[in-house]
Amino acid sequence: MNITPTPESSRPGALDAVVSSFEAAWQRVVQLMFKGPHANFVGWATWGLVSLLAAATGGSFPGGGGSWGGPPRGHESLDSVAEFRDVLMPYLPLILLGFLLVVGLVIAWLFIQSRFRIVLLENVLAGRPRIRQVFGATARAGNAYFRFELFFAVAALVVILVPVLLIWAGTIRDGLSGASIPGASVVGTLLLTIIWVVPVVIGMAVIDWFAYDLVLPYLYRGNSGIAAAFGDAWRTTQERPVAVLVFLMARFLVGFAAGLAMMLVFCLSCFVWGLPMALAIGLVAATVAVPWLCILTVPLALLLFLAVAWIISTITAPVVVFHRAWSWSFLATIDPHVPALAAPDERLPDNLSE
């Protein structure tokens, strides 16, 4: 790919860097998805599939709710931990099998997501949506990013779950023993959980943003692994802290606005994805009514749900391409070692690692 490093003397200030990179990303999206040679149905579908597999369409923090109905009473209660163990033990093999299956699926999804985030970046830089030609060529960077994502996921679970379990240990113990649990105690425990979980989740979201927007481009360019990429991104942040902070705030605001726009598009495009979604729900209902039909209905329902996700991802693909191009353009404006976006290249770039 014919690219030239940005001269240090021409680097703009913080606000100018964010604005100019925004404009460059917008031009890139228009060029790739609306005016270029690949601005067609196949091109959009490929962008949508890559965005879907990269899980780059955005999302929100997981949440949930419930109510505390007080400790169990009468014959419905579990009188002791031993009784609870006796109830649980017959189902233990099935529980372990389900747990291992979920863990395996999560690891597989993290692998696919990590690899396709590198594929998405390469496609944005090359100006051409491809999968087969790029997936193997970006294996080095993709595998390194996967190892980071796996470590980050495990660390997140440990940092969140272990303190939460310690906070709730007394309440759980009292509940299993059938002891009375005051409502004030439950409220206090819940407040402690919120005080711990909310800041941790926000901090991890910032780390994940930092890795995706700033670290991943350095990982793609270099040959030294994820640790060196984090070092390069942190060096750039230390050199231009105000610019990075302004970019973070701009990304948040633009991401929020883009999320609202995507919701609007989602609603307006219901005539496209509504039919396959209705068919998938109908298959689920048929399975509940006639369980033996699951051999046919479950695979068909999964395919229909995948089709709906692909359709929605294709419709919202310009947002994903824009965000990916924006972060690269921003780095190119504040770091002279990161090349600016070049004209779309119709061939496989020479800088891909085999």
N, C-alpha and C positions, 0 to 999 in steps of 0.2 A: 504494500500500500504506500503510495507516495505521500509522505507526511513530513513536515518540517517543524522542529521544536520552536516554541514561541520565544522570541528574544526577551530577556529579563527586563530590558529598559522599556518595553512596550506593555508591560503588565499594568492593567488599570487598578483603581482603588477598589475598596470592598463593594460598595454599591454598584459601581460600574461593572465589576466582575460578574456580579449576579445578574444584572440587567443584560449585559452583552452575551453571557452564556445562555440566558433565557431566549434571546432572539436567535442565537445560533441553533438551539435545540428546536425551536419552532420552525425555522427554515428547513431543518433536517427532516422533520415529520412531513412537512408539505412536499418536500422533494421525494421522500421514500414512498409515501402512501397516497399521494394525490396527483402528482405530476410525473413521476419517474416511470421507467419502463416496467417496473414491477407493481405499479398501482393498479392492480386488477384483482379479480376474485381469488385466483390462486395465491397471489401475493398476500392479500389480506388474510386468507385462511391460514397460511403458513405463519404469519405474524401472530395470529390468534392462538395457534397451537403452541408456539414457542412461549408466548406469554402465559398460557395456561399451565404448561409444564414447569415454567420458572416460578410459578406462584407470585407473579409480579403485578397482579391486578389490584393490590391493596387489600386492606382488611381492618379489623378492629381487635382490641384486646378481648380475650375470652372472658366471659362473665357468667354469672348464674345467680340464682336466688333460691329462697326457700323460707320456711318458717319453723320455729321451734315449738312443738306441741307439748313440751314437758316430758318427763320421764315416763316410760310405759308403766302401766298399772295392771293389777289383777293377773288372770291366767294368761294374758297375752305377753307378759313381760318375760325377759330372760333373767332368771334369778341369779346367775353367776356366769363368770367367764367360762367355766367348764361346760355349762349347758350350751353357751354360744359356740364353743369349739365342737361339741358333739353335733350340732346342727350343721356346721360348716364343713366338717371333715368329709362327708360323702361327696361333696361337690368340689373338693380341692383339686383333683386332677383336671376337671373341666375348667376351673378358674385359672389354673396355671397355663393350660393350653391356650385359653383365650388371651391371657396376658402376653404370652410369647408371640402369638399371632399379631396382636396389636403392636408390640415392640418391633417385630419384623416389618410390618407395613409402614410404621413411622420411619424406620431407617431407610427403607426402600424409597419412600417419598422424599426424604431429605437428600438422598443421592440424586434422584431425578431432578429435584428443584435446584440443587447446587450446580449440576452439570449444565442445565438449560439456562441458568443465569449467565454463565459464561458464553453460551451459544447466543443468547439474546444480545449481549454486549458486542460480540464479534459481528453479528448481523447488522447492528446499528452502525458500527464503524465501517463495515464493508459496503453498506448500502444495498444489501440484497438478502432477502429472507431465505435461509437454507438450514437444513438439519443434518442430512446424511453426510454432506461434505465437510461439515464443521464439527460435528459431535466428537468424532475420534481425534481430530486435529487439536482440539482444546482439552484433551484428557488431563494433561498435567495440571493446568490451572483449575479445572473443574474438580478433580480429585482432591487437590489441596483445599479448595473451598468447602468441599463436602466434609473433610476431616474437621475443619473449624466449626462448621454448622453442627456436626454431631457432638463435638465437645461442648459447644455453647448450649445445646439443648439439654445435655446431661447436667451441666453446671447450673442451668436455670432451674431445673427440677429440684436439684439438691438445695440450692439457695432459697427456693420458695417453700418447698414441701417440708424439709426437716424442721425449720423454725415453727411452721404452722402446726406440725404434729406435736412438737413440744408444747406449744401454747394450748392446744386442745387436749393434751394427754390426760390431765386431771378430769376434765369434763367427760371424756370418753370412758375413763375408768369408772367414774361414778355412774354413768349411764348403763354400762354393762353389768354393774353390781346391783342395779335396781335402786340405788340411793336417790334421794330427792335432790334435784339440782335447782337452786334459786334462779329466777329469771334474771336478776341483776348480774349474777355470775356469768350467765351466757352472753348477756349484752357486753359486759366488760371483755370477755374473751373474744367476741366478735370484733370489738373496736381495736384490740391489740392486733388481731389478724389483719384488719384493714390498714392500720398504721404501718405494719411491716410490708404487706404485699404491694400496696399501691406505689410507694417510692421504688421498690425493687423492680416492679414491672416497667415503670417509666424509665429507669436507668438502663434496663436491658433493651428496651425499645430504642433508646439512643445509641447503644452499642451496636445493635443490629443495623440501624440506619447508617452509622459510621462505616461498618464493614461493607454494606452493600453499595453505598454511594462513593466512598472515598478509598477504601482498601481494595475492593475488587478490581478497579481499573489498574492499580499498581500490580496486583497479582497477575493480571492478564498480560501486562507488558514485561514483567521481570521473569527471572529464572531462579530466584532464591527462596521461594516458598512464602507461606502465609505470614510468618513472623517478620520477614524482611518487608513485606507489603504493608503490614501494620506500622512498622518503623518508618517507612516512607510517608504514609498518610499522617502519622503523628508529627513527623518533621514539618510537613507542609502546614499542619494545623498550628504548630508553634510559631512558624514564620508568618502566617497570615491568620491569626485567631479571629480578628474582627470579620474578615471576609467569610470564614467558615461559619461563624455564628449567624451572620446575616443570611447566608445561604440556607442554614438549617431553618431559620424562621420563615424564609421565603418558601422553602420546600413544604413546610407544614401548612402554610396558608394556601399555597397553590394546590397541595394535596387535598386539603379540606374542600376547596372549591371544585376540584376535579372529581372528588367523591360524590358531591351533590349532583354534578353534571352527569356522572355515570349512572346514578340512581334515576335521573330523569330519562336518560337514554334507555335504561333498562325497562322502565315503565312504557315508554313510547314504542319500544320494539317488541312488546309482548305478543304481537301477532306473528312474530317470527319464531320465538321459542315457546310460545304458549301451547301449541299443539303437541310437540314432543313431550313437554312437561306433563300435560294432561294424560297422554298415553302412558307415561311412566307411572303416574299416580294410580291410574286405572289398573296397571299390572300389579302394583303393590296391593291394592284392594283385592284383586282376584286371588293373589297368593294367600292373603289372610283368610279369605272365604274358603278357598280350596287349596290346602297346604301342598298337596302332591304336585300341583302345577308349578312349584318353585323351580323345578328343573328347567322349564322354559321361560317362566316369567322373570326370574331373578336376573339371568344374563341379559335379557331384552331390556329390563328396566335400567340396569347399570349402563347399557349402551345408550339408552335414551337420555339418562342423566348426564353422561359424558358429552353427548351431542349438544345438550342445552348449555353446558358449561363452555364448550368450544364456541358455540354461536355467540354467547355473551362476551367471551374473551376476544373474539374476532371483532365484534362491534366496538369494544372499548380499547382495542389494540393501540390506536394513536396516543392515548394517554400513557401507556406503558413505554412506548418508543420515545415519547417526549421526555419522560423522567430519566430514562437511561441516557439519552443524548445530552440532557441538561447537566447531569453530574459530571460526565466526561468533559464537556465544554467548560464547565466551571473550573475543573482542575487544570485544564489547558491554559486558562487565563491567569492562574495564580502560581503555577509551577512551570518554569521554562522547559523542564524535562519531559512534560506530557505534550504530545503533538496535538494540534488542533484537528478538528474534523476535516477530512479531505473529501474530495469529490467521490461519489459512489464508485466502487471498483467492481467490475464484472467478473473478476477472477478471484480465486482463493488467495488471501493475502500471504505474503512470504514470511511474515513474522509469526505465523502459527507454529506452535511446537508439535512435532509429530509424536 
